Amino acid sequence: MKKSIFVILLVCIYSSMNIYGQSKADIELFGDQVDTATNMVWISASFAYQWPLGSLKETFKSNMNLGADLTYKNKQNWTFSLDFNYLFGAKIRDQRAVVGDNMLTVNGDLIDGNGLKATVYFEGRYWNIGAGVGKIIPFGKWRNSGLWLKLNGGYFEHKIRIHDPDNQIPQLADDYKKGYDQRCNGFCLTQFVGYVFMQKVRVASFYAGFEVSEIWSKSSRNYNLALMGKDETKKFSVLIGPKFGWIVPLFEKRKIQTLYRY
């Protein structure tokens, strides 16, 4: 009798161990991590390639854009950010529109102080600073990731960078450049639509999407030498293009829950 009871106990212990092992395997197999939307502060570096429309298109070709921003996101996935962007690499379409007809030969060349054909580089340089508000709309279990809709407003300035490497053109020396650089500034409104990827490894977070900027500007120079007077034209321009950014979180009250199914 005692022997039978001992055998029964061994069978029960063995069965219990099998059930526990199977339950543990099921937990490991079906365990799932779910992220929750959190308060977060991050910085990001971005790159965009843009095409101009409107007034900017009359003078410039496409440009590149390097940016940085500081962003706060709350638990409801609203974002509030400060942004700075530096735009460069925009080649001009026609140097005649920059320096006028008086400085050019029939062939459209610039002549330096020695009577030789000059080498001068013209390039569009812009920058803007602004603040914005946005909303991240999650699709799945990672509640800090999703569709990002963002609206920014701020200050925008653009001009022509004139570089005479040999310094052989007196008309473009020193302060004379200011008479040809067409510097303008004004208000800029920017919309961004894209996707934010932010999962378990936060340092691997990024965003990508499409950005459109509308710019209302006017000349900030008192005199335009190519026009022989002040430029009073009110300008409207648009910049459009894809944008990509890398996110580096600085602070977060993080909470990742693990859910189990049996």
Backbone bond lengths (Angstrom), bond angles and torsions (degrees), N, CA, C in turn:
res aa  C-N    CA-C-N  psi(-1)  N-CA   C-N-CA  omega(-1)  CA-C   N-CA-C  phi
1 M - - - 1.463 - - 1.526 111.00 -
2 K 1.317 115.37 -47.20 1.466 119.73 178.63 1.520 111.20 -61.85
3 K 1.347 114.90 -37.00 1.454 119.04 179.94 1.531 110.43 -65.22
4 S 1.324 116.99 -39.21 1.461 121.05 179.71 1.520 110.62 -65.40
5 I 1.363 116.24 -42.32 1.464 119.48 178.43 1.520 111.05 -62.08
6 F 1.333 117.19 -39.48 1.470 121.63 179.94 1.531 111.02 -63.57
7 V 1.358 115.61 -42.55 1.460 119.95 178.95 1.523 110.60 -63.67
8 I 1.344 117.05 -42.24 1.459 121.49 179.42 1.524 110.46 -61.37
9 L 1.333 117.97 -42.62 1.470 122.25 178.52 1.517 111.24 -61.44
10 L 1.344 117.06 -42.44 1.458 120.73 179.15 1.535 111.05 -62.16
11 V 1.363 114.69 -41.56 1.462 119.12 179.16 1.522 110.72 -63.98
12 C 1.357 117.26 -41.42 1.467 121.01 179.17 1.518 111.77 -63.96
13 I 1.362 115.94 -42.85 1.475 119.92 179.97 1.522 110.56 -64.16
14 Y 1.350 115.07 -41.93 1.465 119.31 -179.70 1.537 111.05 -64.85
15 S 1.344 115.65 -41.84 1.462 119.74 179.04 1.514 111.17 -64.45
16 S 1.343 116.70 -40.93 1.464 120.63 179.48 1.521 111.31 -62.75
17 M 1.344 114.84 -40.70 1.464 118.62 179.24 1.522 110.56 -64.90
18 N 1.335 117.84 -38.12 1.460 120.73 178.36 1.513 111.50 -65.47
19 I 1.351 116.12 -42.13 1.460 120.44 179.02 1.514 110.54 -63.95
20 Y 1.362 118.27 -42.72 1.452 122.50 179.34 1.523 111.08 -63.29
21 G 1.382 113.74 -43.36 1.457 117.84 179.46 1.507 112.13 -64.42
22 Q 1.353 116.85 -39.71 1.456 120.15 178.78 1.520 110.99 -66.93
23 S 1.363 117.24 -39.51 1.464 121.01 178.59 1.513 110.75 -64.00
24 K 1.338 116.67 -41.76 1.459 120.40 179.15 1.518 110.76 -64.31
25 A 1.349 115.91 -40.23 1.464 119.21 178.24 1.518 110.60 -64.45
26 D 1.337 115.28 -40.27 1.456 118.78 178.83 1.515 110.97 -63.34
27 I 1.351 117.34 -39.45 1.460 121.52 179.17 1.526 110.09 -63.72
28 E 1.346 115.13 -44.69 1.456 118.55 179.68 1.528 111.21 -66.79
29 L 1.341 115.53 -32.14 1.448 118.74 -177.67 1.518 112.29 -77.13
30 F 1.347 115.55 -39.17 1.447 119.66 -172.96 1.520 113.92 -105.30
31 G 1.339 116.11 1.25 1.461 118.00 177.54 1.522 110.63 -61.24
32 D 1.344 117.54 140.36 1.456 121.22 -175.31 1.515 108.81 -140.15
33 Q 1.333 116.79 136.10 1.457 121.12 179.98 1.516 110.08 -95.24
34 V 1.334 114.66 133.95 1.456 121.10 178.80 1.514 109.02 -124.01
35 D 1.329 116.83 124.26 1.456 122.78 179.22 1.524 109.29 -86.41
36 T 1.326 116.23 148.99 1.461 120.19 175.45 1.527 108.69 -115.08
37 A 1.336 116.72 148.52 1.458 121.11 177.89 1.528 109.12 -64.40
38 T 1.323 117.32 132.87 1.461 121.39 -173.62 1.526 111.60 -130.13
39 N 1.329 114.56 164.18 1.457 120.38 168.38 1.526 107.91 -72.93
40 M 1.294 116.78 133.45 1.461 119.95 -174.13 1.530 110.67 -151.48
41 V 1.327 115.84 146.32 1.457 122.34 172.04 1.527 107.57 -124.02
42 W 1.330 117.15 129.43 1.464 119.08 178.79 1.531 110.97 -139.31
43 I 1.329 114.72 159.84 1.460 122.12 168.04 1.525 106.92 -113.73
44 S 1.316 116.51 153.98 1.453 118.86 178.02 1.522 110.18 -145.40
45 A 1.313 114.70 152.24 1.462 122.27 173.44 1.521 107.28 -114.90
46 S 1.326 116.96 138.25 1.462 119.63 -173.37 1.525 111.35 -133.66
47 F 1.332 113.97 159.58 1.463 122.12 174.50 1.521 108.50 -136.06
48 A 1.333 116.67 136.91 1.456 121.59 177.34 1.519 109.52 -137.91
49 Y 1.310 114.85 149.87 1.469 121.38 172.15 1.526 106.32 -116.19
50 Q 1.347 116.68 127.00 1.459 119.93 -169.72 1.522 112.51 -129.23
51 W 1.334 113.64 148.97 1.461 121.57 174.76 1.528 108.79 -114.83
52 P 1.332 117.63 135.53 1.464 120.05 -178.60 1.523 112.83 -88.58
53 L 1.315 114.69 151.56 1.456 122.66 171.85 1.523 108.17 -133.26
54 G 1.306 117.62 162.83 1.456 120.52 178.33 1.512 112.74 75.33
55 S 1.333 116.32 -140.55 1.473 121.58 -175.67 1.514 113.05 -60.84
56 L 1.325 117.70 -39.96 1.460 119.74 -179.78 1.523 111.71 -63.98
57 K 1.316 117.09 -34.91 1.466 119.90 -179.17 1.520 111.61 -65.76
58 E 1.317 118.11 -27.45 1.466 120.98 179.75 1.532 111.69 -65.00
59 T 1.346 115.71 -26.20 1.464 119.70 -176.91 1.521 113.16 -112.38
60 F 1.342 116.91 -36.85 1.463 120.52 -169.72 1.520 113.20 -116.70
61 K 1.341 113.88 155.77 1.461 121.85 170.47 1.530 108.30 -95.56
62 S 1.329 117.64 -164.34 1.461 121.74 -175.99 1.519 111.77 -66.06
63 N 1.325 116.22 158.91 1.459 122.13 -177.31 1.524 110.93 -137.75
64 M 1.321 114.86 166.41 1.470 122.74 172.86 1.519 109.01 -107.30
65 N 1.326 115.07 158.13 1.462 120.71 -174.28 1.522 109.48 -139.03
66 L 1.329 117.11 121.02 1.467 122.53 173.12 1.523 107.80 -108.43
67 G 1.331 116.57 130.83 1.454 119.49 -175.92 1.521 112.86 -136.16
68 A 1.319 114.97 165.44 1.461 122.90 175.02 1.520 107.83 -145.55
69 D 1.321 115.92 146.04 1.456 117.90 178.46 1.524 110.82 -147.29
70 L 1.316 114.86 157.14 1.459 123.90 173.97 1.523 106.30 -117.03
71 T 1.339 116.92 122.90 1.458 121.27 -171.77 1.522 111.24 -128.49
72 Y 1.322 115.12 138.83 1.475 122.34 171.35 1.520 108.30 -113.64
73 K 1.336 117.10 131.86 1.460 122.70 177.07 1.525 109.39 -121.95
74 N 1.335 116.73 131.41 1.461 119.08 179.27 1.525 111.20 -96.27
75 K 1.333 117.10 -177.17 1.463 121.97 -175.85 1.526 112.42 -68.02
76 Q 1.316 116.29 -21.75 1.465 120.18 177.53 1.534 112.09 -87.76
77 N 1.340 115.41 6.83 1.470 122.80 178.00 1.531 113.43 68.03
78 W 1.312 117.55 22.73 1.461 120.58 168.43 1.524 108.32 -82.39
79 T 1.318 117.30 137.78 1.462 121.19 -179.94 1.528 110.19 -116.84
80 F 1.347 114.68 144.71 1.465 122.34 179.07 1.526 106.53 -133.13
81 S 1.330 117.48 125.41 1.460 119.29 -169.97 1.515 113.24 -138.83
82 L 1.339 114.27 155.96 1.460 124.01 169.29 1.522 106.89 -116.31
83 D 1.341 116.86 131.64 1.458 121.11 -172.47 1.520 111.93 -127.89
84 F 1.339 114.97 147.40 1.459 121.54 170.97 1.524 107.85 -135.54
85 N 1.339 116.74 134.17 1.456 121.36 -179.49 1.525 110.31 -133.23
86 Y 1.323 115.05 138.81 1.464 121.95 176.90 1.517 107.50 -119.89
87 L 1.335 116.15 120.32 1.458 121.97 -174.65 1.528 109.21 -109.79
88 F 1.328 116.37 135.76 1.463 120.55 -174.57 1.528 109.77 -151.32
89 G 1.337 114.61 175.13 1.458 120.47 174.28 1.508 115.37 80.88
90 A 1.345 118.27 10.40 1.467 120.54 -179.10 1.529 109.70 -85.69
91 K 1.310 117.08 110.16 1.458 121.61 177.38 1.527 110.10 -77.62
92 I 1.333 115.79 147.85 1.464 118.56 179.32 1.532 109.63 -82.64
93 R 1.319 116.02 154.40 1.462 121.34 -178.59 1.526 111.92 -82.26
94 D 1.335 116.53 -36.78 1.467 119.67 -175.89 1.526 108.45 -152.81
95 Q 1.337 117.71 118.10 1.459 119.57 -178.63 1.525 112.54 -69.00
96 R 1.335 116.08 -14.78 1.465 119.91 177.20 1.534 109.87 -64.24
97 A 1.338 116.58 -33.67 1.459 120.61 179.37 1.523 111.62 -72.22
98 V 1.335 117.39 -13.78 1.468 121.40 -178.76 1.531 111.05 -94.84
99 V 1.317 116.82 -50.59 1.467 120.01 -173.04 1.528 113.08 -103.49
100 G 1.339 117.38 -7.79 1.465 119.52 -179.17 1.517 112.68 82.49
101 D 1.327 116.21 179.36 1.469 121.62 -176.47 1.528 113.68 -81.22
102 N 1.335 117.03 -25.04 1.474 119.87 -172.59 1.519 113.33 -67.34
103 M 1.331 118.05 -26.91 1.456 120.90 -176.96 1.526 113.11 -92.52
104 L 1.330 117.53 -4.82 1.455 120.68 -173.35 1.521 111.80 -109.77
105 T 1.318 115.02 151.26 1.468 120.64 173.79 1.530 109.07 -80.31
106 V 1.318 115.99 179.24 1.469 121.06 177.83 1.524 110.74 -60.24
107 N 1.337 115.31 -32.30 1.467 120.14 -179.61 1.527 112.83 -83.30
108 G 1.318 117.02 -0.94 1.460 120.17 -180.00 1.515 114.19 84.05
109 D 1.346 118.02 20.27 1.461 121.96 -179.51 1.524 110.97 -97.35
110 L 1.338 115.13 152.50 1.460 122.08 172.23 1.521 108.60 -94.10
111 I 1.323 116.76 138.57 1.467 121.75 179.35 1.519 108.73 -110.08
112 D 1.338 116.13 132.52 1.463 119.36 -178.56 1.530 110.96 -85.15
113 G 1.331 115.96 -175.45 1.452 121.69 -176.63 1.514 113.88 -66.84
114 N 1.349 117.72 -14.96 1.462 121.55 178.40 1.523 112.40 -97.44
115 G 1.327 116.04 5.29 1.456 119.71 179.69 1.508 114.18 81.72
116 L 1.331 116.89 12.86 1.460 121.34 -179.17 1.538 110.67 -105.94
117 K 1.322 115.49 161.60 1.458 120.16 177.32 1.524 109.51 -64.91
118 A 1.305 116.07 127.33 1.466 120.53 -174.70 1.531 111.13 -92.65
119 T 1.325 114.04 152.54 1.459 121.15 173.86 1.519 108.50 -107.23
120 V 1.314 116.75 109.73 1.459 122.61 -178.65 1.521 108.74 -128.58
121 Y 1.334 115.89 138.93 1.455 120.71 -179.55 1.521 109.84 -110.03
122 F 1.321 116.00 129.81 1.458 122.68 176.88 1.537 107.48 -117.18
123 E 1.310 115.26 131.97 1.467 119.30 -178.68 1.521 110.22 -148.06
124 G 1.314 116.13 138.02 1.457 120.18 176.47 1.519 111.21 -75.52
125 R 1.313 116.54 132.18 1.466 122.70 176.23 1.529 107.91 -128.12
126 Y 1.326 115.77 125.94 1.453 120.68 179.64 1.529 109.36 -129.79
127 W 1.319 115.69 160.40 1.458 120.48 169.23 1.518 109.30 -154.90
128 N 1.313 115.20 153.36 1.460 118.33 176.40 1.526 110.52 -149.96
129 I 1.316 115.62 153.57 1.450 123.13 177.20 1.521 107.44 -133.90
130 G 1.320 116.59 140.37 1.453 118.52 -176.52 1.512 112.64 -163.97
131 A 1.321 115.78 -179.30 1.457 123.77 178.00 1.517 108.27 -132.43
132 G 1.324 115.82 151.59 1.453 117.90 -176.14 1.509 113.61 -150.52
133 V 1.323 114.88 166.96 1.459 123.33 176.71 1.520 107.82 -129.94
134 G 1.321 117.20 145.07 1.451 120.74 -178.66 1.508 111.83 -149.67
135 K 1.313 115.36 176.86 1.458 122.08 -179.66 1.515 109.01 -142.82
136 I 1.361 116.32 129.56 1.455 122.00 174.95 1.522 107.91 -99.64
137 I 1.328 116.51 124.56 1.459 122.69 -178.77 1.528 107.92 -109.40
138 P 1.349 118.54 103.66 1.468 120.66 -176.26 1.523 112.36 -72.97
139 F 1.353 115.06 153.81 1.459 121.11 179.05 1.528 112.44 -107.74
140 G 1.317 117.21 -30.46 1.463 120.16 -172.95 1.511 112.40 -134.72
141 K 1.343 115.58 -148.07 1.462 121.33 -173.32 1.529 112.16 -72.83
142 W 1.350 117.97 -23.02 1.458 120.49 179.81 1.527 107.64 -86.88
143 R 1.334 114.80 95.73 1.462 120.89 -167.04 1.523 114.05 -76.29
144 N 1.339 117.95 -8.92 1.463 120.88 174.96 1.526 112.51 -94.22
145 S 1.315 117.03 -3.26 1.462 122.99 177.56 1.520 110.01 -105.18
146 G 1.328 115.71 156.48 1.447 118.75 175.94 1.515 113.28 148.61
147 L 1.322 114.96 -167.62 1.461 121.75 178.34 1.528 109.34 -68.75
148 W 1.351 116.81 129.42 1.463 121.45 -179.03 1.517 108.81 -114.15
149 L 1.324 115.53 117.17 1.461 122.71 174.81 1.518 107.85 -107.85
150 K 1.330 116.94 129.25 1.462 119.98 -171.77 1.527 110.75 -141.69
151 L 1.332 115.90 141.16 1.461 122.56 177.77 1.527 108.91 -129.43
152 N 1.346 117.05 126.90 1.465 123.15 -178.38 1.527 110.58 -123.32
153 G 1.305 115.76 149.67 1.453 121.36 171.93 1.513 109.54 -137.66
154 G 1.346 117.08 146.14 1.457 118.14 -179.56 1.517 113.37 179.00
155 Y 1.323 114.55 -161.87 1.468 124.06 -175.71 1.516 109.18 -99.10
156 F 1.348 115.93 138.40 1.468 121.22 -179.04 1.529 108.86 -132.95
157 E 1.347 115.46 137.90 1.465 120.30 176.81 1.519 109.44 -135.82
158 H 1.333 116.22 138.45 1.458 119.97 176.92 1.533 109.92 -139.40
159 K 1.322 115.06 150.39 1.464 120.60 178.58 1.524 109.30 -159.01
160 I 1.330 115.56 174.95 1.459 121.73 176.21 1.520 108.64 -101.85
161 R 1.320 116.05 123.44 1.465 119.99 173.79 1.525 107.82 -84.43
162 I 1.344 115.92 122.70 1.462 122.34 -178.80 1.521 108.24 -109.67
163 H 1.336 116.17 119.30 1.460 120.63 -177.10 1.525 110.08 -123.84
164 D 1.313 115.08 113.89 1.470 122.39 175.79 1.533 106.97 -107.00
165 P 1.342 118.75 92.92 1.470 121.37 -172.76 1.520 114.43 -60.49
166 D 1.337 117.51 -29.51 1.464 120.46 -177.90 1.528 112.94 -94.66
167 N 1.328 116.51 -6.43 1.473 121.36 -179.15 1.532 111.72 51.56
168 Q 1.328 115.34 47.14 1.462 120.42 -176.42 1.526 113.16 -111.55
169 I 1.329 117.21 5.49 1.463 119.95 -178.42 1.525 108.76 -115.15
170 P 1.311 118.37 101.69 1.473 121.10 -176.72 1.522 113.43 -58.76
171 Q 1.342 117.11 -32.93 1.463 120.17 -177.96 1.520 112.83 -67.45
172 L 1.351 116.02 -18.16 1.464 119.84 -178.71 1.524 111.64 -115.13
173 A 1.298 117.23 21.55 1.458 121.19 -179.31 1.524 110.82 -91.12
174 D 1.332 114.62 145.13 1.469 122.89 172.40 1.532 112.39 49.70
175 D 1.341 116.08 -126.58 1.464 120.44 -174.15 1.526 113.62 -71.33
176 Y 1.328 117.91 -12.85 1.457 119.34 177.41 1.539 111.54 -63.17
177 K 1.321 115.41 -27.02 1.470 119.00 179.16 1.522 111.33 -59.48
178 K 1.322 116.03 -33.30 1.460 119.97 -177.81 1.526 111.80 -64.27
179 G 1.324 115.83 -23.73 1.453 119.02 178.41 1.516 113.05 -77.22
180 Y 1.348 116.49 -9.84 1.459 120.35 -178.34 1.538 113.25 -121.17
181 D 1.317 118.92 -8.08 1.469 119.56 -170.77 1.535 114.14 -79.09
182 Q 1.333 117.85 -7.95 1.469 122.84 175.47 1.532 112.70 52.86
183 R 1.302 116.80 41.44 1.466 119.83 -179.36 1.521 110.88 -66.22
184 C 1.330 115.74 129.15 1.464 122.62 178.87 1.529 108.81 -134.31
185 N 1.313 116.13 154.74 1.454 119.90 175.10 1.521 110.28 -148.89
186 G 1.333 115.33 166.23 1.455 119.59 -178.88 1.514 111.83 168.06
187 F 1.327 115.73 -157.20 1.456 122.54 -174.77 1.521 110.62 -94.09
188 C 1.337 115.25 143.74 1.456 121.45 -179.77 1.535 109.58 -130.14
189 L 1.323 115.95 134.85 1.458 122.82 176.60 1.523 107.92 -120.26
190 T 1.348 116.87 127.90 1.463 121.19 -173.86 1.525 111.05 -127.17
191 Q 1.346 115.42 135.50 1.459 121.69 175.05 1.533 109.11 -119.07
192 F 1.335 115.00 138.11 1.464 120.48 178.58 1.525 108.75 -129.40
193 V 1.341 115.51 134.17 1.460 122.21 174.29 1.520 106.89 -129.13
194 G 1.338 116.61 120.99 1.451 119.14 -177.95 1.509 111.99 -165.58
195 Y 1.319 115.32 -165.85 1.464 121.85 -177.69 1.525 109.66 -123.03
196 V 1.323 116.42 134.58 1.463 122.71 175.03 1.521 108.50 -102.60
197 F 1.316 117.10 125.57 1.467 122.86 176.73 1.523 107.87 -106.80
198 M 1.328 116.52 113.51 1.461 121.06 -178.42 1.527 108.45 -146.92
199 Q 1.329 116.00 102.20 1.457 119.17 -177.42 1.532 110.67 -122.06
200 K 1.324 117.13 -144.31 1.473 120.41 -169.79 1.528 112.17 -60.08
201 V 1.337 117.23 -46.17 1.469 121.24 179.75 1.527 107.27 -89.26
202 R 1.327 116.82 95.52 1.459 120.86 -172.04 1.532 113.12 -63.97
203 V 1.336 116.82 -31.03 1.462 119.12 -177.40 1.523 111.23 -69.04
204 A 1.339 117.40 -13.61 1.462 121.59 177.21 1.524 111.40 -93.93
205 S 1.321 117.52 16.91 1.460 121.68 -177.85 1.525 111.10 -78.26
206 F 1.324 116.16 148.93 1.459 121.09 178.65 1.524 109.25 -157.73
207 Y 1.323 115.66 171.12 1.454 120.68 172.16 1.530 108.79 -139.43
208 A 1.310 115.94 154.75 1.458 121.78 179.74 1.514 108.45 -151.07
209 G 1.325 115.90 143.78 1.450 118.93 -179.46 1.510 112.39 179.17
210 F 1.307 115.46 -153.67 1.457 122.63 -175.83 1.520 109.13 -128.33
211 E 1.343 116.12 137.22 1.463 121.14 -174.45 1.527 110.70 -126.42
212 V 1.334 115.53 141.20 1.461 122.83 176.69 1.525 108.51 -129.45
213 S 1.339 117.50 130.91 1.466 122.28 178.42 1.523 110.00 -124.27
214 E 1.330 115.93 131.31 1.465 121.96 173.71 1.520 108.65 -106.85
215 I 1.334 116.97 133.00 1.463 121.96 -173.04 1.525 109.93 -126.64
216 W 1.325 115.41 125.32 1.464 121.82 173.77 1.526 107.03 -110.36
217 S 1.315 118.64 115.52 1.459 120.65 -173.46 1.523 111.26 -141.93
218 K 1.332 114.78 166.70 1.462 121.72 173.23 1.519 108.46 -150.72
219 S 1.316 116.49 163.80 1.460 121.26 -174.91 1.529 111.73 -64.45
220 S 1.326 115.55 139.59 1.464 121.30 175.70 1.527 111.42 -108.57
221 R 1.342 116.94 9.45 1.468 121.28 175.64 1.529 109.29 -99.19
222 N 1.318 115.76 145.95 1.465 120.22 -179.97 1.518 113.19 -77.87
223 Y 1.338 116.15 -18.63 1.466 118.58 -175.80 1.519 109.71 -151.64
224 N 1.327 116.34 135.41 1.451 122.98 175.16 1.528 107.59 -112.18
225 L 1.331 116.56 113.32 1.460 120.82 -174.74 1.525 112.38 -66.99
226 A 1.337 117.64 -29.42 1.463 119.38 178.60 1.523 110.89 -70.72
227 L 1.344 116.74 -31.63 1.467 121.01 178.92 1.518 112.42 -91.99
228 M 1.342 115.43 -12.36 1.466 121.37 -175.00 1.534 110.68 57.80
229 G 1.326 114.81 45.20 1.457 120.66 178.85 1.513 109.90 170.74
230 K 1.323 116.72 -179.60 1.457 120.94 179.81 1.528 109.79 -81.02
231 D 1.328 115.01 139.03 1.464 120.91 177.55 1.526 108.38 -83.92
232 E 1.314 118.04 109.89 1.459 122.96 -178.43 1.525 112.41 -97.98
233 T 1.327 117.15 5.40 1.461 121.05 -175.58 1.525 111.97 -69.20
234 K 1.329 116.11 132.44 1.463 121.07 171.75 1.521 107.84 -88.05
235 K 1.322 115.90 125.66 1.458 120.61 -171.56 1.530 111.20 -108.53
236 F 1.316 115.70 143.67 1.468 121.90 173.02 1.518 108.31 -128.12
237 S 1.321 115.70 127.93 1.464 121.10 -177.61 1.521 110.27 -136.17
238 V 1.331 114.90 160.44 1.469 122.08 177.01 1.523 108.37 -134.85
239 L 1.323 115.71 137.97 1.461 121.67 172.43 1.525 107.91 -119.76
240 I 1.331 116.85 129.47 1.463 121.35 -179.34 1.525 109.28 -131.32
241 G 1.337 116.10 148.99 1.451 118.82 176.94 1.509 113.39 164.96
242 P 1.353 117.01 167.98 1.469 121.78 178.14 1.522 111.16 -75.41
243 K 1.336 115.42 151.93 1.461 120.90 -178.60 1.519 109.51 -139.36
244 F 1.347 115.66 140.39 1.468 122.62 178.99 1.519 108.80 -132.66
245 G 1.336 117.46 138.37 1.460 120.39 179.86 1.520 112.52 -139.89
246 W 1.322 116.40 146.70 1.469 123.39 176.48 1.524 108.23 -104.64
247 I 1.329 116.85 128.65 1.470 123.10 -175.12 1.523 110.21 -102.14
248 V 1.345 116.53 132.68 1.464 122.58 174.88 1.528 108.29 -122.50
249 P 1.347 119.01 104.78 1.464 121.11 179.90 1.532 111.83 -65.47
250 L 1.328 115.79 136.06 1.460 121.38 176.84 1.529 111.72 -101.37
251 F 1.326 115.74 -32.63 1.469 120.79 -178.45 1.519 108.82 -152.04
252 E 1.351 115.36 139.88 1.453 119.72 175.99 1.522 110.19 -160.15
253 K 1.327 115.69 137.20 1.466 121.39 168.58 1.518 105.64 -91.31
254 R 1.308 115.04 89.56 1.458 120.08 -168.31 1.526 111.84 -88.59
255 K 1.336 115.43 142.61 1.457 121.17 178.62 1.519 108.73 -148.13
256 I 1.341 115.65 105.51 1.460 121.07 175.56 1.508 107.84 -111.79
257 Q 1.328 118.10 116.79 1.448 123.27 -179.30 1.520 109.95 -93.95
258 T 1.350 115.31 146.49 1.456 121.02 175.24 1.518 108.46 -110.33
259 L 1.309 116.88 119.37 1.450 123.40 179.27 1.516 109.17 -101.26
260 Y 1.327 116.75 143.72 1.460 122.19 -178.40 1.515 110.60 -121.21
261 R 1.334 115.51 140.52 1.451 121.69 174.78 1.517 108.00 -120.59
262 Y 1.307 117.51 140.92 1.455 121.84 -178.16 1.528 110.99 -111.33
